[in-house]
């Protein structure tokens, strides 16, 4: 019976890894399509100087979003997500982290860059909100094990060669 349970647990872990791999591949495909779409939009600009300025602004905002969101994910968000799941924190606290990232990034982006993005894409604030959401998704998909809490792996036992490690994905 124990062998069957262990095989079942291994099957569940393998299925979970497979599903996460498929989701990561889909996310990468979606990001690539988004990049193609943005490149098509900038290609339509007639003024090469304006296009170069917009590309530079988009790259700068993208890098800043990755650094800011990555920092927040690394230091606060994962722990806070687990606290929300356990009922020890409110979902509003997670929303506040998103707002914090938004405010930090917006404060760091020059008014000129914000203006050119608004002029060409419609709204800097909308673009930044979507960029933050996309960056969080990318970070979570690039490191899926960072987002798995022990709650999900609680009863799974995996032999790591040195003994059994309960609830770990070694």
matplotlib code that plots the C-alpha trace (Angstrom):
import matplotlib.pyplot as plt

x = [0.0, 2.9, 4.5, 1.2, 1.0, 4.5, 4.0, 0.8, 2.6, 5.4, 2.8, 1.1, 4.5, 5.3, 1.9, 2.3, 5.7, 4.3, 1.4, 3.7, 6.0, 3.0, 1.8, 5.3, 5.5, 2.1, 3.2, 6.4, 4.3, 2.0, 4.9, 6.4, 3.1, 2.9, 6.4, 5.5, 2.4, 4.4, 7.0, 4.3, 2.8, 6.2, 6.9, 3.9, 5.4, 6.7, 9.2, 12.4, 13.5, 10.1, 10.3, 13.7, 12.6, 9.5, 11.5, 14.0, 11.2, 9.5, 12.8, 13.6, 10.2, 10.3, 13.7, 12.6, 9.4, 11.4, 13.8, 11.1, 8.6, 11.4, 12.6, 9.0, 8.4, 11.7, 11.2, 7.5, 5.0, 5.5, 5.3, 2.3, 0.5, 1.0, -0.3, -3.4, -4.0, -3.8, -6.1, -3.4, -3.5, -5.9, -5.9, -5.8, -2.2, -1.3, -3.1, -1.1, 2.1, 1.0, 0.3, 3.7, 5.4, 3.3, 4.2, 7.9, 8.1, 6.1, 8.2, 11.4, 10.2, 10.7, 7.7, 9.0, 9.0, 5.5, 4.3, 5.6, 4.2, 0.8, 0.9, 1.7, -0.1, -3.0, -2.3, 1.0, -0.9, -2.8, 0.4, 2.3, -0.5, -0.5, 3.3, 3.4, 0.9, 2.8, 6.1, 4.6, 3.3, 6.7, 8.5, 6.1, 6.4, 10.1, 10.4, 7.3, 8.8, 9.0, 5.3, 4.4, 3.7, 4.1, 0.4, 0.3, 3.2, 2.3, 1.8, 4.1, 7.2, 10.1, 13.3, 16.2, 18.9, 19.8, 16.6, 13.0, 12.1, 8.4, 6.7, 9.7, 10.3, 14.0]
y = [0.0, 2.3, 1.7, 2.6, 5.8, 6.7, 6.0, 8.1, 10.9, 10.8, 10.8, 13.9, 15.7, 14.7, 15.9, 19.2, 19.8, 19.0, 21.4, 24.1, 23.5, 23.8, 27.0, 28.5, 27.7, 29.3, 32.4, 32.7, 32.4, 35.1, 37.4, 36.9, 37.7, 40.9, 41.9, 41.3, 43.5, 46.3, 46.1, 46.4, 49.4, 51.2, 50.2, 52.2, 55.4, 57.5, 59.6, 57.5, 59.8, 59.4, 55.6, 55.4, 57.5, 55.4, 52.1, 53.5, 54.6, 51.2, 49.3, 51.6, 51.1, 47.4, 47.0, 49.2, 47.1, 43.8, 45.1, 46.7, 43.8, 41.3, 43.0, 43.1, 39.4, 38.4, 40.3, 40.5, 39.1, 35.4, 35.5, 37.8, 35.5, 32.6, 34.7, 35.6, 31.9, 31.1, 34.0, 36.0, 38.9, 40.6, 40.6, 44.4, 44.0, 42.3, 45.1, 47.6, 45.9, 46.4, 50.0, 50.4, 49.0, 51.3, 54.4, 53.5, 52.9, 56.0, 58.2, 56.9, 57.3, 60.8, 62.9, 63.0, 59.2, 59.0, 61.6, 59.8, 56.5, 58.1, 59.8, 56.6, 53.9, 55.8, 55.9, 55.5, 54.4, 51.6, 50.5, 50.4, 48.5, 45.8, 45.7, 45.1, 42.3, 40.8, 41.1, 39.4, 36.6, 36.1, 36.0, 33.5, 31.3, 31.5, 30.2, 28.1, 26.4, 29.8, 30.2, 26.7, 26.8, 23.8, 23.8, 22.3, 19.9, 19.0, 15.2, 14.5, 12.6, 12.6, 10.6, 13.0, 10.3, 11.3, 10.4, 11.4, 15.1, 15.6, 18.4, 19.4, 19.5, 18.8]
z = [0.0, 0.9, -2.5, -4.3, -2.3, -3.1, -6.8, -6.6, -5.0, -7.6, -10.4, -8.9, -8.7, -12.3, -13.4, -11.5, -13.1, -16.6, -16.1, -14.9, -17.9, -20.3, -18.6, -18.8, -22.5, -23.1, -21.1, -23.2, -26.4, -25.2, -24.3, -27.7, -29.4, -27.2, -28.2, -31.9, -31.4, -29.8, -32.5, -35.1, -33.4, -33.2, -36.8, -37.9, -36.6, -39.4, -37.5, -36.9, -34.0, -32.3, -32.8, -31.3, -28.4, -27.8, -28.1, -25.6, -23.2, -23.4, -22.8, -19.8, -18.3, -18.9, -17.2, -14.3, -13.9, -13.9, -11.3, -9.1, -9.3, -8.9, -5.7, -4.3, -5.3, -3.7, -0.4, 0.3, -2.2, -1.7, 2.1, 1.8, -0.6, 1.8, 4.7, 2.6, 1.8, 5.5, 6.4, 8.3, 5.8, 3.5, -0.3, -0.1, 1.2, -2.1, -4.1, -2.0, -3.2, -6.8, -6.1, -4.4, -7.5, -9.8, -7.7, -7.6, -11.3, -12.3, -10.0, -11.7, -15.3, -16.7, -17.6, -21.2, -21.4, -19.8, -22.4, -25.4, -24.2, -23.6, -27.0, -28.9, -26.8, -25.2, -21.5, -19.6, -16.4, -18.3, -20.0, -16.7, -14.9, -17.6, -17.7, -13.9, -14.2, -17.0, -15.2, -12.1, -14.3, -16.0, -12.7, -11.3, -14.4, -14.6, -11.1, -10.5, -7.4, -5.7, -5.9, -4.6, -0.9, 1.4, 1.6, -1.9, -1.3, 2.3, 2.1, -0.8, 0.1, -2.3, -1.8, -2.4, -2.2, 1.4, 3.0, 2.6, 2.5, 3.2, 1.4, -0.7, -4.4, -4.3]

ax = plt.figure().add_subplot(projection="3d")
ax.plot(x, y, z, "-o")
ax.set_aspect("equal")
plt.show()
